[in-house]
Amino acid sequence: MAMKDQRLIARLPLLWGAFYCLPLLAGCFGLLAIALPTHAVEENAESTTKPESKSELNLSPEVIEQSPVLQRWLKSIPNLSEDIRNDPSFVTRVQVGYSYFPSSEGTSGFIVGVEDVFIGETPLTVSADYQQNFRGDRQAYGADLHYYVFPLGGYFNASPIVGYRYAKAADDYSVSGANVGVRLRLVPSRTGAADLTLDQSWIVGDREGLSITKLNVGYALTQNFRLSTDLEWHSTADEGDSRVGVNVEWFY
């Protein structure tokens, strides 16, 4: 009997230790039970953040067909920063205006032209114009190619000028030939709302050359029309001429 009591007394510390461990074990199992549903909820949340497919948008085919933007987003999410960088900050324009020639006895005339017709989706554009006074002794026309060297969506750009041009001012000069030079453009407001363009080119003629400097400042009046001003100077080795123009431009 004394031997059994001694064994029972020896086991008491183990029993008390097991009693105190029960809450700890219960807490561990409780945490495990909580963690398993939480993990399932997280997986469910991740699945709900995935983009919906075309069939899950619940939109009619007519709505999708009439929205090029929606069609593009359904194919793939676009890189908006890259689009803004490469989307042209200036637009194609058709120009009609009044011209005044102070160096040709103050005669008046007109100008018609088109600016920056894009060749596909490249930075290459074509420009052309025709100008003369109403008396007929001051005339110029030509067409040029421009290849813009910086991203088209920027606030500043530059391009070489390569083309053909003819210019005549009464008996002072008559020059025709290749027209080469450079164009600088500042665009404080995108999509033709406002810009400033400076062209400097030279006509390489058979007998003499002609330097042409042109400054154009434009500001949009409406979504489709804008008003612009031209300042243009022609100069040869011996003679010079100038033109001031006020133009109405239509965004094409």
Secondary structure as GFF3:
##gff-version 3
##sequence-region A 1 252
A	DSSP	alpha_helix	2	48	.	.	.	ID=ss1
A	DSSP	three_ten_helix	54	56	.	.	.	ID=ss2
A	DSSP	alpha_helix	61	65	.	.	.	ID=ss3
A	DSSP	alpha_helix	68	75	.	.	.	ID=ss4
A	DSSP	alpha_helix	80	86	.	.	.	ID=ss5
A	DSSP	beta_strand	93	101	.	.	.	ID=ss6
A	DSSP	beta_strand	107	118	.	.	.	ID=ss7
A	DSSP	beta_strand	124	133	.	.	.	ID=ss8
A	DSSP	beta_strand	138	147	.	.	.	ID=ss9
A	DSSP	beta_strand	156	169	.	.	.	ID=ss10
A	DSSP	beta_strand	173	189	.	.	.	ID=ss11
A	DSSP	beta_strand	194	204	.	.	.	ID=ss12
A	DSSP	beta_strand	209	220	.	.	.	ID=ss13
A	DSSP	beta_strand	225	235	.	.	.	ID=ss14
A	DSSP	beta_strand	240	251	.	.	.	ID=ss15
###
